[in-house]
């Protein structure tokens, strides 16, 4: 990875290779800075590669071209309403002022390309400042073969979020797969996708049609390679170096050996927050009481390195947000070899004939609300100090039409899930309740009320299917309410769900320029934080699709420009020529 020297120098050291880190690196490089990226994992991409890949970015030019009307004042009003008393006007204004410019920079100067989220509303479009469309965009699919040898260094999506190893793009892809047994066109589409996938696997050892967050990570990686930005993998930043009160670099362990990296302009923490740091989670996640299981979807390496490095130089930590992470409902999948997987319940909750009940057999939430709000309600509904968990429940029709969790729709078999205990089944609602360990009479009353409401098309208890966002995730062919259907066709099924997260919200305190702030309220010279290492600007709320990646890339863009505007610090360092870049990608998209 490098020559025998144990010290190297650069202008900017970026710790982490997700969207936040690579956005910083490419922006700084565009401004003429010498950048080094170090990644703890053996593959590049971080949490981004596992994500949906969406960005929430008000004021983007794709929306303007599509004719979607919006204003920064409305977007600011919406964020302020969502954040409540945690609203940070300076950071929010920095985000809104730079989000559009960030999108244009990456569209024009890199291989990163986006599609407009047509008719994709905010998660709360009915609240002050909420929008029906215009603020969410997503990456264009990418041919992984273009990465050449770098393909084997790209992080891949979780097994549970793929079908036979194929990533499914939200929208048309998913609709075709759900309709494969009902439409010849969809069946042909699915057949061609499967055939193409296995041809790629035979040729490259894995599928190469990359979608969602994997496509975004691939495009960022290819763009960094185009620019010959040095990137080290399996390189863990173990400590910061400080001189005269200023952070001057870091000690990075590569192949077990320490390398001192001198950073003349600054060190950027973009290591993905602390979702895998059990001790810190116990302090920040207030629901972790008793036997509660928390199942993060973040990579195993996201163990809070950025926060620990920041704390070593007296950085301040934000720990007052009402939600310490971007919550996600998760079910634990058990495999034959004894391993476990984690399934993110993204859209099954909104389908007609599917409900969620707490351990008392009662519904606790509008199931078609966004995943973050869903888990917040699950936590709030649990008695103080008790285990936080719930169940997704459906009838046979819904199971075979839409699937439930990791259980796929007809014609795929369900036997393995029944045998492992992941999927519970009862010939009657009451029999299912006994399998679940809940009161049969309570669950019976819950189902009876849902069935009565379904006939009217209106959820009298929680309003399932009452907003455009909720209806988007339902079944448009199901009338009158695309999200509300009866549970009437036995047998009946359930899957146990637990709280999880997509990444943490609590984090290092930063200012509008991404500088890390000390616990005394002053900038820590030479230290910056972006992505999930920095506290969320949304005050513990989740305003729309891409509420993590939108700020991550925007503040990465801000950070790169701020670093370029800083004066170069002198340092007695070795030549940056000791750093070697990863191979270039084969071609541009």
C-alpha positions in Angstrom: 0.0 0.0 0.0 2.9 2.3 0.6 6.7 2.3 0.7 8.8 1.6 3.8 8.4 5.1 5.2 6.3 5.4 8.4 5.3 9.1 7.9 3.4 10.6 5.0 1.9 14.1 4.5 -1.2 15.5 2.8 -3.3 18.6 2.9 -6.5 16.7 4.1 -6.9 13.4 5.8 -10.4 12.0 5.5 -11.2 9.1 7.9 -14.0 7.1 6.3 -15.0 6.3 2.7 -18.8 6.6 2.7 -20.7 9.4 0.9 -19.7 12.0 3.5 -16.0 11.2 3.4 -15.7 10.9 -0.4 -17.8 14.0 -1.0 -15.3 15.9 1.2 -12.3 14.3 -0.5 -13.5 15.1 -4.1 -14.5 18.7 -3.3 -11.2 19.4 -1.6 -9.4 17.8 -4.6 -11.4 19.9 -7.0 -10.1 22.9 -5.1 -6.5 21.8 -5.6 -5.8 20.0 -2.3 -3.8 16.9 -1.7 -6.2 14.4 -0.1 -5.8 11.0 1.6 -8.8 8.8 2.4 -8.4 6.0 5.0 -11.0 3.3 5.5 -11.1 0.9 8.5 -12.9 -1.9 6.5 -11.4 -4.0 3.8 -13.9 -2.5 1.3 -14.9 1.1 0.5 -18.4 2.6 0.8 -19.3 2.3 4.4 -23.0 2.7 5.4 -23.7 4.3 2.0 -23.2 1.0 0.2 -26.0 -0.6 2.3 -28.4 2.3 2.1 -31.3 3.1 -0.3 -29.0 5.8 -1.8 -31.6 8.6 -1.7 -30.6 12.2 -0.9 -33.0 14.8 0.7 -31.7 18.0 -0.9 -34.1 21.0 -1.2 -33.4 23.4 -4.1 -31.8 20.8 -6.4 -31.7 21.5 -10.1 -33.3 18.2 -11.1 -36.5 19.3 -9.4 -36.4 22.7 -11.2 -36.0 20.9 -14.6 -38.9 18.6 -13.7 -41.1 21.6 -12.9 -41.4 20.9 -9.2 -42.0 24.2 -7.3 -40.4 24.7 -3.9 -38.8 27.4 -2.0 -36.0 27.6 0.6 -38.3 29.4 3.0 -40.8 26.5 2.9 -38.0 23.9 3.3 -36.6 25.8 6.2 -40.1 26.1 7.8 -40.5 22.3 7.4 -37.1 21.5 9.0 -37.8 23.9 11.9 -41.2 22.2 12.5 -39.6 18.8 12.4 -36.6 19.7 14.6 -38.6 21.6 17.2 -36.6 22.9 20.1 -33.5 21.3 18.6 -33.5 23.5 15.5 -30.0 24.8 14.7 -30.6 27.8 12.3 -26.9 28.3 11.3 -26.3 24.7 10.3 -29.7 24.4 8.6 -29.1 27.6 6.6 -25.7 26.3 5.6 -27.3 23.1 4.4 -30.0 24.8 2.4 -27.6 27.3 0.9 -25.2 24.5 -0.4 -27.4 21.5 -1.2 -28.3 22.5 -4.7 -24.7 23.5 -5.5 -23.5 20.2 -4.2 -25.8 18.3 -6.5 -24.6 20.3 -9.5 -21.0 19.8 -8.7 -21.3 16.1 -8.6 -23.5 15.9 -11.6 -21.1 18.0 -13.7 -17.7 17.1 -12.4 -17.9 13.5 -11.4 -19.4 10.1 -12.4 -22.1 10.6 -9.7 -25.5 11.0 -11.5 -28.9 11.3 -10.0 -32.6 10.7 -11.0 -35.4 13.0 -9.8 -37.8 11.4 -7.3 -40.9 12.1 -9.4 -44.0 12.3 -7.2 -42.0 11.3 -4.1 -43.2 13.3 -1.2 -41.6 14.3 2.1 -42.3 11.9 4.9 -44.7 14.4 6.5 -46.1 16.3 3.4 -49.1 17.5 5.4 -47.1 19.4 8.0 -46.0 23.1 7.7 -43.5 23.4 4.8 -43.9 19.8 3.7 -43.6 19.1 0.0 -45.3 16.6 -2.3 -42.2 16.2 -4.4 -38.9 17.9 -5.3 -36.6 17.3 -2.4 -35.6 13.7 -2.8 -33.3 12.3 -5.5 -31.6 9.0 -6.0 -28.6 7.6 -7.9 -28.7 6.3 -11.4 -27.9 2.6 -11.5 -24.2 1.8 -12.3 -22.4 -0.9 -14.2 -20.0 -2.3 -11.7 -17.8 -3.8 -14.5 -16.7 -0.2 -15.1 -14.8 -0.3 -11.8 -12.4 -2.9 -13.1 -10.3 -4.3 -10.3 -11.9 -1.9 -7.8 -15.2 -3.8 -8.0 -13.8 -6.3 -5.4 -13.0 -3.4 -3.1 -16.6 -2.0 -3.1 -18.8 -2.8 -0.2 -22.0 -4.7 -1.1 -25.6 -4.4 0.2 -26.8 -6.7 2.9 -28.0 -10.2 1.8 -31.5 -9.5 3.2 -32.0 -6.5 1.0 -31.3 -8.4 -2.2 -33.1 -11.1 -4.2 -30.8 -14.0 -5.1 -27.9 -11.5 -4.8 -29.5 -8.9 -7.0 -30.1 -5.4 -5.7 -33.7 -4.2 -6.5 -34.1 -0.5 -7.4 -37.0 1.1 -5.7 -39.9 1.9 -8.1 -40.2 0.0 -11.4 -37.9 -2.9 -10.4 -39.8 -3.7 -7.3 -43.2 -3.4 -9.0 -42.1 -5.8 -11.7 -40.9 -8.4 -9.1 -44.1 -8.1 -7.1 -46.2 -8.5 -10.3 -44.1 -11.3 -11.9 -47.0 -13.9 -11.5 -49.6 -11.4 -12.7 -48.2 -9.8 -15.8 -46.3 -11.3 -18.8 -44.4 -8.0 -19.1 -43.3 -8.2 -15.5 -42.4 -11.9 -15.8 -40.3 -11.2 -18.8 -38.5 -8.3 -17.0 -37.8 -10.5 -14.0 -36.6 -13.3 -16.2 -34.1 -11.1 -18.0 -32.9 -9.6 -14.8 -32.2 -13.0 -13.3 -30.5 -14.2 -16.5 -28.3 -11.1 -16.7 -27.4 -11.4 -13.0 -26.2 -14.9 -13.3 -24.2 -14.1 -16.5 -22.5 -11.4 -14.5 -21.8 -13.7 -11.5 -20.2 -16.2 -13.9 -18.0 -13.5 -15.5 -17.1 -11.3 -12.5 -17.9 -13.3 -9.5 -20.8 -11.1 -8.5 -23.6 -9.1 -10.0 -22.6 -5.9 -11.7 -25.9 -4.0 -12.0 -25.6 -1.8 -9.0 -28.5 0.2 -7.7 -29.5 2.3 -4.6 -26.7 3.1 -2.2 -24.3 0.6 -3.8 -24.6 2.5 -7.1 -23.9 5.8 -5.2 -20.9 4.3 -3.4 -19.6 2.9 -6.7 -20.0 6.2 -8.5 -18.2 8.0 -5.7 -15.4 5.4 -5.7 -15.0 5.5 -9.5 -14.9 9.3 -9.4 -12.2 9.3 -6.6 -10.2 6.9 -8.7 -10.5 9.1 -11.8 -9.0 11.9 -9.7 -6.2 9.5 -8.4 -7.1 10.3 -4.9 -5.1 8.0 -2.6 -7.3 5.6 -0.7 -6.2 3.1 1.9 -8.4 0.2 3.0 -8.0 -1.9 6.2 -6.5 1.3 7.6 -7.7 2.3 11.1 -7.1 5.7 12.5 -6.2 5.0 16.1 -5.3 8.4 17.5 -5.0 12.1 16.5 -1.7 14.0 16.6 -1.7 17.5 18.1 0.8 20.3 18.2 0.3 23.7 19.9 -3.4 22.9 20.5 -4.1 22.1 16.8 -4.9 18.7 15.3 -2.1 18.1 12.8 -2.9 14.6 11.7 -3.5 11.0 12.9 -1.8 7.7 13.6 -3.2 5.2 11.1 -2.6 1.5 11.6 -2.0 -0.3 8.3 -1.3 -4.0 8.3 -0.8 -3.8 12.0 1.9 -1.1 11.7 1.4 2.6 12.7 1.8 5.2 10.1 1.9 8.9 11.1 -0.2 11.0 8.6 0.5 14.7 8.7 -2.5 16.8 7.5 -1.6 20.4 6.7 -5.1 21.7 6.4 -7.1 19.4 8.6 -8.4 16.0 9.6 -12.0 15.1 8.7 -13.9 12.6 10.8 -16.4 10.6 8.6 -16.3 7.2 10.3 -20.0 6.5 10.4 -21.1 7.3 13.9 -21.4 4.7 16.8 -24.2 2.2 15.9 -21.8 -0.7 16.7 -20.4 0.7 19.9 -22.4 -1.2 22.5 -21.3 0.8 25.5 -22.1 4.2 23.9 -25.4 2.8 22.5 -26.4 1.9 26.1 -25.8 5.5 27.1 -27.6 7.2 24.1 -30.4 4.7 23.2 -32.8 5.2 26.1 -34.9 2.2 25.1 -32.2 -0.3 25.7 -33.5 -1.7 29.0 -34.1 -5.2 30.1 -34.1 -7.8 27.4 -34.6 -5.4 24.5 -32.7 -6.4 21.3 -31.4 -3.6 19.1 -30.4 -4.6 15.6 -28.5 -1.9 13.7 -28.2 -2.2 9.9 -24.9 -0.3 9.9 -21.5 -2.0 9.0 -19.7 -3.8 11.8 -16.8 -1.3 11.7 -19.0 1.7 12.7 -17.9 1.5 16.3 -17.7 5.2 17.2 -14.1 5.8 16.2 -14.8 9.4 15.1 -16.5 10.3 18.4 -13.6 8.7 20.4 -11.0 10.6 18.4 -13.0 13.8 18.9 -13.4 13.3 22.6 -9.6 12.8 22.9 -9.2 16.5 22.0 -12.2 17.6 24.2 -14.8 17.7 21.5 -18.4 18.3 22.5 -21.0 15.6 22.0 -24.7 16.2 21.3 -26.7 13.8 23.3 -30.0 15.7 23.8 -31.9 14.7 20.7 -35.2 13.0 21.3 -34.1 10.2 19.0 -30.4 9.3 19.1 -30.5 7.5 15.7 -32.4 7.1 12.5 -34.7 4.2 13.6 -35.6 1.2 11.5 -37.9 -1.8 12.3 -35.9 -5.0 11.9 -36.5 -8.7 12.1 -33.8 -11.3 12.8 -33.5 -13.9 10.1 -32.0 -17.3 11.0 -30.1 -19.3 8.5 -29.3 -23.0 8.2 -25.6 -22.5 9.0 -26.5 -20.9 12.4 -25.8 -17.3 11.2 -28.3 -14.5 11.5 -29.3 -11.7 9.2 -31.3 -8.5 9.6 -34.2 -7.5 7.5 -35.3 -3.9 7.2 -39.1 -3.6 7.1 -39.3 -0.7 4.6 -42.5 -1.2 2.7 -44.4 -4.3 3.8 -45.9 -2.4 6.7 -47.9 -0.2 4.4 -49.5 -2.9 2.4 -53.2 -3.7 2.8 -53.8 -6.8 5.0 -50.7 -6.1 7.1 -50.8 -4.6 10.6 -48.4 -4.2 13.5 -49.2 -5.1 17.1 -47.4 -4.7 20.4 -46.9 -7.5 22.9 -50.4 -6.8 24.3 -52.0 -7.7 21.0 -53.0 -4.1 20.2 -51.9 -1.8 17.4 -49.7 1.1 18.4 -49.0 3.1 15.3 -50.1 3.9 11.7 -48.1 1.2 10.0 -47.7 3.2 6.8 -45.8 5.9 8.6 -42.1 6.2 7.8 -39.7 3.7 9.4 -38.2 6.2 11.9 -41.6 7.3 13.3 -42.8 3.7 13.4 -39.9 2.6 15.7 -40.3 5.8 17.8 -43.9 4.8 18.4 -42.9 1.2 19.1 -40.5 2.5 21.8 -43.0 4.9 23.2 -45.7 2.3 23.5 -43.6 -0.2 25.5 -44.1 0.0 29.3 -41.2 1.7 31.1 -38.3 -0.7 31.6 -39.9 -3.5 29.5 -38.6 -5.2 26.4 -39.3 -3.3 23.2 -40.6 -5.5 20.4 -43.7 -6.0 18.3 -45.1 -8.2 15.5 -46.0 -7.7 11.9 -49.2 -9.7 11.3 -51.0 -10.5 8.0 -53.3 -13.1 6.4 -52.5 -15.6 3.8 -53.6 -13.4 0.9 -51.3 -10.6 1.9 -48.4 -12.9 2.6 -48.5 -14.5 -0.8 -49.2 -11.2 -2.6 -46.6 -8.9 -0.9 -44.4 -11.1 1.3 -43.7 -10.3 4.9 -40.2 -9.3 6.0 -37.7 -11.8 4.5 -40.5 -14.0 3.4 -41.0 -13.5 -0.4 -44.3 -13.4 -2.3 -45.7 -16.4 -4.2 -44.4 -18.5 -5.9 -41.3 -18.6 -3.6 -41.6 -21.2 -0.7 -42.2 -20.3 2.9 -41.3 -23.6 4.5 -37.8 -22.7 5.6 -39.1 -19.6 7.4 -41.7 -21.7 9.3 -39.2 -24.3 10.3 -36.7 -21.7 11.6 -39.4 -20.0 13.7 -38.9 -16.7 11.8 -42.5 -16.9 10.4 -45.3 -17.9 12.8 -48.5 -19.4 11.5 -51.9 -20.1 13.0 -55.1 -21.4 11.3 -57.0 -18.8 13.2 -56.2 -15.4 14.6 -56.4 -16.8 18.1 -54.2 -19.7 17.3 -51.6 -17.3 15.9 -51.8 -15.2 19.0 -50.9 -18.2 21.1 -47.8 -18.8 18.9 -46.9 -15.1 19.4 -47.4 -15.2 23.1 -50.0 -12.5 23.1 -53.6 -12.4 24.4 -55.8 -14.2 21.8 -58.8 -12.1 22.7 -56.9 -8.8 22.4 -55.5 -9.8 19.0 -59.0 -11.0 17.9 -60.5 -7.6 18.8 -57.7 -5.8 17.0 -58.2 -7.7 13.8 -62.0 -7.3 14.0 -61.7 -3.5 14.2 -59.2 -3.4 11.3 -61.5 -5.6 9.2 -64.5 -3.3 9.9 -62.4 -0.2 9.0 -61.1 -1.8 5.8 -64.6 -2.2 4.5 -65.0 1.6 4.9 -61.6 2.4 3.5 -60.7 4.5 6.6 -58.5 3.6 9.5 -60.5 5.0 12.4 -57.7 4.3 15.0 -54.5 5.6 13.3 -55.3 6.9 9.9 -53.3 4.3 7.8 -53.0 5.5 4.2 -54.0 9.1 5.0 -51.1 11.0 3.3 -49.5 10.9 -0.2 -46.3 9.3 1.2 -48.2 6.5 3.0 -50.3 5.8 -0.1 -47.1 5.7 -2.3 -46.0 2.6 -0.4 -49.4 0.8 -0.5 -50.9 -1.2 -3.3 -52.4 1.2 -5.9 -54.6 -1.6 -7.2 -56.3 -2.1 -3.9 -59.4 0.0 -3.3 -60.6 2.2 -1.7 -57.5 2.6 0.6 -54.2 1.2 -0.9 -52.8 0.7 2.6 -55.8 -0.8 4.5 -57.2 -4.2 3.9 -58.9 -6.9 5.9 -57.1 -9.9 7.6 -59.7 -12.4 6.6 -58.1 -15.3 4.6 -56.5 -17.9 6.9 -54.1 -19.1 7.8 -52.6 -16.1 9.5 -48.9 -15.2 10.0 -46.6 -13.1 12.1 -43.0 -12.0 12.2 -41.4 -10.5 15.3 -39.7 -7.1 14.9 -37.3 -5.2 17.1 -35.9 -1.7 17.1 -32.9 -1.0 14.8 -31.3 1.9 13.1 -29.8 3.0 9.8 -27.2 5.2 11.6 -26.8 7.4 14.6 -28.1 11.0 15.0 -26.3 11.9 18.2 -22.7 12.9 17.4 -19.9 15.5 17.5 -21.0 19.1 17.9 -20.1 21.0 14.8 -20.7 24.5 13.4 -21.9 25.6 9.9 -18.4 25.1 8.5 -18.2 21.5 9.8 -15.6 22.4 12.4 -15.7 20.2 15.5 -16.6 22.3 18.5 -15.0 21.7 21.9 -17.0 21.0 25.0 -16.2 24.7 25.9 -18.0 25.8 22.7 -14.9 26.8 20.6 -13.7 25.2 17.3 -11.0 22.5 17.7 -8.3 23.8 15.3 -7.7 21.4 12.4 -10.6 19.0 13.2 -13.8 18.6 11.1 -16.7 16.1 11.1 -19.3 15.1 8.5 -21.8 12.4 8.0 -23.0 10.4 11.0 -19.9 11.5 13.1 -21.6 14.9 13.3 -24.9 15.4 15.1 -27.9 15.5 12.8 -29.2 18.8 11.7 -32.8 17.6 11.9 -33.0 17.4 15.7 -33.8 13.7 15.9 -36.5 13.8 13.2 -36.5 12.2 9.7 -38.1 14.7 7.2 -37.8 12.7 4.0 -36.1 10.0 1.9 -32.4 10.7 2.0 -32.3 12.7 5.3 -29.0 11.1 6.2 -27.2 11.1 2.8 -28.4 14.6 1.7 -26.7 16.4 4.6 -23.8 13.9 4.5 -22.8 14.9 1.0 -23.8 18.6 1.4 -21.7 19.0 4.5 -18.9 17.1 2.8 -19.1 19.6 0.0 -19.0 22.4 2.5 -16.1 20.9 4.4 -14.0 20.5 1.2 -14.5 24.1 0.3 -13.8 25.4 3.8 -10.6 23.4 3.9 -9.5 24.8 0.6 -10.1 28.3 1.9 -8.0 27.7 5.0 -4.3 28.7 5.0 -1.9 25.8 4.6 -0.2 25.0 7.9 3.6 24.3 7.9 4.7 20.9 9.1 7.9 19.0 9.3 6.7 16.0 7.3 7.9 13.6 4.7 6.7 13.8 1.1 3.2 13.0 0.2 4.7 11.0 -2.7 4.8 8.1 -0.2 1.1 7.7 -0.7 -0.1 5.4 -3.5 -3.5 5.6 -5.1 -5.8 2.8 -5.8 -6.2 1.6 -9.4 -8.2 3.8 -11.8 -11.7 2.8 -12.9 -11.9 1.7 -16.5 -14.2 4.4 -17.9 -16.7 7.1 -17.1 -20.4 6.4 -17.1 
